[in-house]
Each structure stands twice: as C-alpha cells, then as structure tokens.
Amino acid sequence: MNKKALITGASRGIGEAIARKLAKEHFDLYLTCIHSEEKLYTLAAHLEQEYNISTGAFLCDISSPTEVDKLFCHIPSLDVLINNAGISYFGLLSEMSVEAWNQVIDTNLSSLFYTSRKAIPLMLEKHRGRIVNISSVWGDCGASMEVAYSASKGGADSFTKALAKELAPSGIQVNAVACGLINTEMNARLSMEEKRALIDEIPADRMGNAAEVAEMVWAVLSMPVYTTGQVFTIDGGWR
C-alpha cells in the first residue's frame, strides 16, 4: 500500500511542487487550501491520473482548529505531514492591526499545533512518521517590515526542535526546511528593483524555485529517522 501524506497550502507554489514530487514517489495525498478550490481539485485529479495514486482535496482554513478537526475526520491513516500553508504581511509593526497579527500567527504557527496534534496519534499507531514544517530564513535572522512573519517562522523553528525531542522515542521524525528567496506568489509583491537588490546579496545570483524546495523536502523525508529536530536551509548561500 502507498504511504499517505497531508500537504497544507497545496494549490500553488511550494505546496503544489511538493505534491507533485510526492505523487511521483507514489504517495497517496491529502491536499488542502483555503481559496483556490478549482486549482486544488484540478491538481488532485491530474496527479491521480498521471501517477495512479489516491488523492483527497479539501478546502480548509488551517488557522482554525475546528476546521482542522473536520479535515482529519477524512484522514484515517497518515505517514507524512507537510505543514506548508502560510501567509505574509509587509508593513510597519506600529501600523499593523491586531487582527492581521493574529491571522499571520494563527496561519503560520498555531496551525502547526492544530495539524500535529491530530497527526501524531495516527503516526503513533505505526510507531513511525515524519513531519516537515516549511519555514523561512527570516525565522532565524528577522526581516524589517515583516515582524509578524519573522516571529511566526522563528516560532515554527522552535516548535520543530521541541516536538522532535518529544517524538523521537516514538520513531517520529520532525524537521523544518527554511526557505530563502523563492520565486512564488508570496514574493510577487516585490518590484524588479527590489528583487534585483536581494538577488545581488545571494551567492547563487538568482531566486530559488518551488521545485527545488520540493526536492529538499524529499531529501529530508528520505533521511534516517535519527536525523530529527533540524532546520535545513535552502537559500543559495544567502544567510
């Protein structure tokens, strides 16, 4: 039987690339997004047909514990959890609303708690499992005008390290992949001049792409279970 993986935020960008990679590796998939329903269902159908796997596509606000609980009613078995869904906020902290702050923290950090607490019992049944949290280099060094995002990703890194220690005796691996400047819709707000200025700081002299992050995630999933509690960076030598 194929292994089962849940990927949040799977309708586009990094999440879509990870879904394509795991489908190619013969995983059955549970895919979620919050807005792009048609894209998600189209992707699920395509992967199912091309790779002869089983897929389930679900609209789910990953920042809501109630919706995550409902999502897991459709997931009886799970081997891999990819916490990829995330949002950003660009602006001065002094001008940020409480609602905007909470949305970033709930989506990028609290969601890891909501999904992991439901996934862990399913993994404990098998005495194995793998959790990968998609993080950011800003979680380590912080980014001006992106305080909430940086805080949420720094929290994700600490969440990863702590949960790994908790689950290591049970054979469940927990790691994170911290992305640098990746060519996704999240960075589409940047002007060409802003992108060029950032790229000038990157030794690889370019942005990364979603497929490269997916390959990194697969590499982490393929590592020995003894490799746990790590934050692996993919950033072209930037940070």
Buried (B, 14 or more C-beta within 10 A) or exposed (E): EBBBBBBBBBBBBBBBBBBBBBBBBEBBBBBBBBEBEEBBBEBBEBBBEEBEBBBBBBBBBBBBBEBBEEBBEEBEEBBBBBBBBBBBBBEEEEEBEEEBBEBBBBBBBBBBBBBBEBBBEBBBEBEBBBBBBBBBBBBBEBBEEBBBBBBBBBBBBBBBBEBBEEBBEEBBBBBBBBBBBBBBEBBEEBEEEEBEEBBEEBEEEEBBBBBBBBBBBBEBBEBEEEEBBBBBBBBBEBB
